[in-house]
Amino acid sequence: LAKVDVDIIEAGFPAASNDDFEAMKTIAKEVGNAVDANGAIHMEFKLRKTKEQVIEIARSMVSFARSLGCDDVEFSPEDAGRFAFQLAFSVF
């Protein structure tokens, strides 16, 4: 995939298991794991939202889930590998 310029794949979830973690580590080591200088590109190109809009949407959706009686709400940002840590902290 790297040879044909595929720059993003969804190959696993490292937190799911040691096997997934090792697989992701191997892929990053062999192919590379360069991060776009602009950070989380999903916001700009997929969601077409500003950072502030994404933060508000995340907060409101967690609040909505809690309003339905869900006491154990989990939040995981999509494309977290490029998710700016300062932005993540403002969501959490």
C-alpha angles and dihedrals in degrees: 000000000000090000091059092047099256099159102181131042132166100223103156148317111270094202092056097074145338089257092057090045092052092046092052091046091052093048092049091048096047100038103022135247106229114172120219109251090232095060123219104028092180090076094055103036107024104030097025089213136129121244089255092053092049091050092050093047092050093048094046094048092051089048090049092052090050091049088059090059099265105142096176105056118168124200125196121174115229114239090019093167089074096030109124108244094221089054091048091053091052090054095047 
